[in-house]
Amino acid sequence: MRAFNNNSKVSITPTEAGIPMADEKPPMKASQIQITTGDEMSRGRYSNMMLVSHSAEEFMMEWVLNSPSGTHLVSRIIVSPGHVRRIIAALTENLNKYENRFGPVRMAENTDQAFH
């Protein structure tokens, strides 16, 4: 797990940054990027549900927290269809790495998201 601080420098690998475009050559070694963020954003957000919708030009992902006090929008991310493809590839690659290290992820059988 990475800690992100204000003006922190984070070393990332090309697979973490996303899949290169078809006409780009992938970098040969890890690159450095600087992420600047405020304290509130650097703490991150927790979401236990996601809603996805799309138009011809963009995808909208709404990260939601379903809690006893109600359902709350945590973040709304809007990206291009091409970027969605890169997100899916990066998540698939990282899920495979996770499962190779820790074993298969089990999906909850009960789809009831309500708090009782």
Backbone hydrogen bonds, N-H to C=O, Kabsch-Sander energy under -0.5 kcal/mol:
donor,donor_aa,acceptor,acceptor_aa,energy
4,F,2,R,-0.5
5,N,3,A,-0.6
8,S,5,N,-1.9
8,S,35,I,-0.8
10,V,33,I,-2.1
12,I,10,V,-0.5
12,I,31,S,-2.0
16,E,13,T,-0.8
17,A,13,T,-1.7
18,G,14,P,-1.1
24,E,21,M,-1.8
31,S,12,I,-1.6
33,I,10,V,-1.7
35,I,8,S,-1.9
35,I,33,I,-0.5
36,T,34,Q,-0.6
37,T,35,I,-0.5
42,S,38,G,-2.1
43,R,39,D,-1.0
43,R,40,E,-0.6
44,G,41,M,-1.4
48,N,64,V,-1.5
49,M,64,V,-1.3
51,L,62,E,-2.5
53,S,60,M,-2.3
55,S,58,E,-2.7
59,F,79,V,-3.3
60,M,53,S,-3.2
61,M,77,I,-3.1
62,E,51,L,-3.2
62,E,60,M,-0.6
63,W,61,M,-0.6
63,W,75,S,-3.0
64,V,49,M,-3.1
64,V,62,E,-0.5
65,L,72,H,-2.9
66,N,64,V,-0.6
67,S,65,L,-0.7
67,S,70,G,-2.3
70,G,67,S,-2.2
72,H,65,L,-2.6
74,V,63,W,-3.1
75,S,63,W,-1.7
77,I,61,M,-2.8
79,V,59,F,-2.4
84,V,80,S,-2.0
85,R,81,P,-1.8
86,R,82,G,-1.6
87,I,83,H,-2.7
88,I,84,V,-2.7
89,A,85,R,-2.1
90,A,86,R,-2.5
91,L,87,I,-2.8
92,T,88,I,-2.6
93,E,89,A,-2.4
94,N,90,A,-2.3
95,L,91,L,-2.7
96,N,92,T,-2.3
97,K,93,E,-1.9
98,Y,94,N,-2.4
99,E,95,L,-2.8
100,N,96,N,-2.1
101,R,97,K,-1.5
102,F,98,Y,-3.4
103,G,99,E,-1.8
111,T,109,E,-0.6
113,Q,111,T,-0.7
